[in-house]
Amino acid sequence: MKYAIIALAALFVSNLSAQQFTQTIRGRVTESETRQPIGGAKLELISLAEATPVFTDSLGNFEFTAVQVGRHMLSISAEGYSPTTISDIILNSAKEVVLNIELTAKVVSIAEARIKAGKNDPAKTNNDLVTVSGRQFTIDQTNRYAGSLGDPSRMAS
């Protein structure tokens, strides 16, 4: 009888499982210089394989719900910003974790840009769609035309 009770107790103990404590991780992602919110930033809990990535809203707010209590690592990435990883986030069952994350803008170096301007023909209009009065007069041209006496309205007439 004694052995039957021990075997029965062992059977019930093996079926019992401890309650999994969960908590919330929330916060806001902003730009480090201007403190403006960053919308569409991707946040991933690297420490949990089954956790799905979360994206920030237009105000930069995010929230992970029902995260197991313990130490976690968070990865943050956004287009145009350097990716950031926060390690050792301690999550306990007493209080949710609120994070204010600042991302720095990613510096991109580009090749040299050259701007080339064509020679301006003063007899040609600047806009091909203009048929009448499509040219501008310069100060030198107002002095050059006979009878204009430095007056653009006389020159135009």
C-alpha positions in Angstrom: 0.0 0.0 0.0 2.9 2.3 0.9 4.5 1.8 -2.6 1.2 2.4 -4.4 0.7 5.7 -2.7 4.3 6.8 -3.5 3.8 5.8 -7.2 0.4 7.6 -7.4 1.9 10.8 -5.8 4.9 10.7 -8.3 2.4 10.4 -11.1 0.5 13.5 -10.0 3.6 15.5 -9.3 5.0 14.9 -12.8 1.8 16.3 -14.3 1.9 19.5 -12.3 3.7 22.4 -13.9 4.6 25.8 -12.5 2.9 28.9 -13.7 4.8 30.9 -16.3 5.1 34.5 -15.2 4.8 37.0 -18.0 5.1 40.8 -18.2 5.1 43.6 -20.8 8.0 45.4 -22.4 7.0 48.8 -24.0 8.5 52.1 -24.9 9.3 54.6 -27.5 11.9 54.9 -30.3 13.2 58.4 -31.1 16.0 60.0 -33.2 19.0 60.9 -31.0 19.6 64.4 -32.2 16.1 65.8 -32.8 14.1 63.6 -30.4 11.5 63.0 -33.1 9.6 59.7 -33.0 10.7 57.0 -35.6 7.8 55.2 -37.1 8.2 51.7 -38.7 11.2 50.7 -36.6 11.6 46.9 -36.3 12.1 45.5 -32.8 13.0 41.9 -32.1 13.5 40.0 -28.9 16.6 38.0 -29.8 16.4 36.0 -26.5 13.1 34.4 -27.4 12.9 32.3 -30.6 9.1 32.2 -30.7 8.7 36.0 -30.3 7.4 37.8 -33.3 8.9 41.1 -34.4 7.1 44.3 -33.4 7.0 47.6 -35.4 6.6 51.1 -34.0 3.6 53.2 -34.8 3.7 56.7 -36.2 4.5 58.1 -32.7 7.4 55.7 -32.2 5.6 53.6 -29.6 6.0 49.8 -29.3 4.8 47.0 -27.0 5.7 43.4 -26.4 3.0 41.6 -24.4 3.1 38.3 -22.5 6.9 38.1 -22.4 8.4 35.5 -20.1 10.1 36.8 -17.0 13.9 36.8 -17.1 16.8 38.4 -19.0 16.2 39.5 -22.5 18.1 41.0 -25.5 16.4 43.5 -27.8 17.4 44.4 -31.4 16.2 47.6 -33.0 16.6 48.6 -36.7 15.1 51.3 -38.9 15.8 52.4 -42.4 18.3 55.2 -42.4 19.5 54.6 -38.8 22.3 52.5 -37.4 20.9 49.2 -35.8 21.1 49.0 -32.0 21.1 46.1 -29.6 20.1 46.4 -25.9 21.3 43.5 -23.8 20.5 42.4 -20.2 17.0 43.7 -20.0 15.8 42.3 -16.7 12.0 41.6 -16.8 10.4 40.6 -13.5 6.7 40.0 -12.7 6.3 43.0 -10.4 6.6 45.8 -12.9 6.6 46.2 -16.7 9.8 47.5 -18.4 9.5 50.9 -20.1 12.4 51.7 -22.6 13.2 55.0 -24.3 15.4 54.1 -27.2 17.4 56.6 -29.3 18.7 55.7 -32.7 21.5 57.6 -34.5 21.2 58.5 -38.2 23.4 56.3 -40.5 26.0 58.3 -42.4 26.2 57.3 -46.0 29.1 58.4 -48.2 28.3 58.9 -51.9 30.4 59.4 -55.0 31.1 62.9 -56.3 28.3 64.7 -58.0 28.9 67.0 -60.9 26.5 69.6 -62.1 27.0 70.8 -65.6 25.2 73.8 -67.1 24.7 74.3 -70.8 25.5 77.6 -72.4 22.6 80.0 -72.3 21.6 81.5 -75.6 20.1 85.0 -75.0 18.1 84.8 -78.2 16.3 81.6 -77.2 13.6 81.4 -74.6 14.1 79.6 -71.3 10.8 77.7 -71.6 9.9 76.0 -74.9 6.2 76.2 -74.2 6.2 80.0 -74.1 5.4 81.6 -77.5 5.3 85.3 -76.6 7.3 87.3 -74.1 9.5 84.4 -73.1 12.8 86.3 -72.6 14.0 88.2 -69.7 16.0 91.5 -70.1 19.2 92.1 -68.3 20.3 95.5 -67.0 23.0 95.8 -69.7 20.3 95.1 -72.4 18.1 98.0 -71.2 21.0 100.4 -71.5 22.0 99.0 -74.9 18.8 99.5 -76.9 18.2 102.9 -78.4 15.3 104.9 -77.0 14.8 102.7 -74.0 16.6 105.2 -71.7 17.2 102.5 -69.1 13.4 101.7 -68.9 12.5 98.1 -69.5 8.9 99.0 -70.3 10.1 101.2 -73.2 12.4 98.4 -74.3 9.6 95.8 -74.4 7.3 98.1 -76.4 
